């Protein structure tokens, strides 16, 4: 089922504030907010998205930002999830969202690939950590379906993403609020040569009850 509502407000900020406080269906609280923009939008739009994410950070909602272009998710066959050393809180939702997406008829034949990019000297330890919290959180992906990659810099990470996921119909990556406050709209210009990109930031680490 889909529930829709309309908010009439004199400004975007006011509309966002009202939206964040609207109760969910059947008394359940809303826990996620999605912003989107086009690769053709001006920088002012990206700044507005960044400001909205920062404003929404006062809530406990998960923040999703979808950057779309003219690809329109292609054949909807390839979903690539990239985890980094900053994604301990984001990882659960990033992977779970991808599996939930497979339930949609348009994505039913899609394949999910998970990549974990970690510093070389931390790879073994981080691999054990990821294995443990995926087990604790009952994440529906086995270790053999995750490719662990050694990277020692942000530049190396982005090069790997571009090279290995350039043909992905949807790229799922994490972002953190500290980086967003520093880089603002530039945050969502990352991975410019990839197609549709979903940026994910989770307020607190999620688990499945």
N, C-alpha and C positions, 0 to 999 in steps of 0.2 A: 504494500500500500504506500501511497505517496500523499503526504500532507503538505499543503501550501498555504501561505498567509501573505498578506500585503502590509507593508509598513510605509506610512506616509510621513515624511520628515523634511524639514527645511534644509538639511545638510547631510552629507555623507557620514560625517562623524556622529551626528545625532541619530541617524538611521542605524548605524552600526551599534551604538550604545543600546538602542531599543532592541535590536535583533539579538544581542548577547543576553538580554534579560527575558526574552520570550520563553515561556515554559514549553517543554516538549509535549509529545503525545502521551496521553494516559498518565500524566503526572511525572513522567520521567524527564530528567534534565537533559538538555542538549549538551553534547560533549565534544562536538567537532564543528569547525567553521571552515568553509572553502572560499578562497579568493581565486580569481582567474584573470589572465590578461593575454593579449596577443603579442607575438613577436613584432608585429607592426605598430604597436602602441608607442606613444612618445614616452620619454623618460619620466614625465610628470605622473603618468599612470603608475609606473613602477614605484615611484616615491609614495604615491597614495596607498598602494598595496603594502609597502613596507611599513608605513605609518599605521595602517589598519592592523597589521599583524602585531606590532608593538602595543597598540592600544588593547587588542584582544588578549595580550599576554597577562593582563590583570585577572583574567578568568582562568579556570582550569581546563579550558577547551583546547583540544588538539587543533593545530593550525595547518591547513593544507593550502598550497599555492600551485595552481596549474598554469603552466606556460604552454600555449598552443600556437601552432602556425598553420600552414596550408596543407599539412600532411593528413590531418583528420584521423589519426591513429592507424593509418595504412590498412593492412589486412587484419589487424588485431590478432596477430599470431605470436608476438614476442614481447614479453614483459621482463625487463632487466632491473633488478634491485641491487643497488650499490650501498654497502655498509662500510663505515669508516670507524676510526678510533673515537669519534665524537657521537656515535649513534647508539650507545647502550640504551638510552631511553626511547629512541626512535625506532629501533630495529623491529620490535614486536609488531607495531602497527604497519610498518613498511611491508613486511612479509605477509601479514594477515590480510591487509588490504588487497594485495596482489592475488591471493587465493580466493578472497571473496569475489573479486572481479571475474574470476573464471565461472561463477554461477550465472553471469549474464550471458544470454544467448549469443551476443555478438563476440564474446571473448571465450566461448566454450572450448575452442580448439587451440587456445593460446598455450605457449610454453613459458614457464617461469624459470629464470636463471638468477641465482643469487651470488654476488661477488662480495668478498670481504677484503678490503684493502687496509693493510696494517704495516707499521714500521717493521723493518727486517728484524731488529733486535727484540721485538715484542711479539713476533708472529706466533711462536709456539704457545706462549702464555695466553695471548688474546684468543687463540683458537680454542683453548680449554675453557676460557671464560664464556665464549659464545656458545660452545657446546652445552655448557651447564645451564645458562639462562634460557636457552631454547628448550632444553629439557624441562626446566622448572616452569616455564611459561606455556608448555605444551604447544610449541610452534610446529605447524604441520609441514616440516621440511627436515630431511635427514642430512647428516653431515656430508654425505657423498654428493649431495646436490648443491653444496656451497663450495665455491672456488675461492680459496684463500690466496691473496696476492701480496707480495712484499713491495711496499712503496715507502720512500723516505722523505717525500715532500708533497705539497699540495699540487705542484706542477706535474709531478710524476703520476699522481692519482688522476688528475684530469686527462692526461694523455692516455692513460689506460682506459678510462671511461669512453673517450672518443673512439679509440681504436677497437675496443671489444664490443661496444654497444651502439655503434653508428647506425646499425640496421634495426634497432629495437623500435617497436611501435609505441612503447611507453617506457620511459626511463623514470625510476623512482629513486630519489636521493634525499638525504636528510639535510637539515640546516639547524643552526643553534642561534639563540636570541642574542648572545654576545656578539657574534659575527654580524647578525642583522643590524644591530644598533650601530656597529662600526661602518659597515659597507652599504647599509640602506638598500636602495633599489638594485645596486650592482650585484647583490647576492643572487638575484634571480636571472642574471645574465650568464651565470655559470653554465658550462657545457653548451656553448652557442652552436656547435655543429651537430648536436644531437637533435632529435625531433621533439615530439611532445614530452615534456618533463613535469613530473609531479614532485614538488618540494614538500617535505614533511617535518613538522616539529611537534613533539609530544610534550605536554606539560610535566607529566610524571610517567615513570615506566609503567607500562600496562602489563597485566597478567590476565590469564583466562581462568575464571572461577569454575 
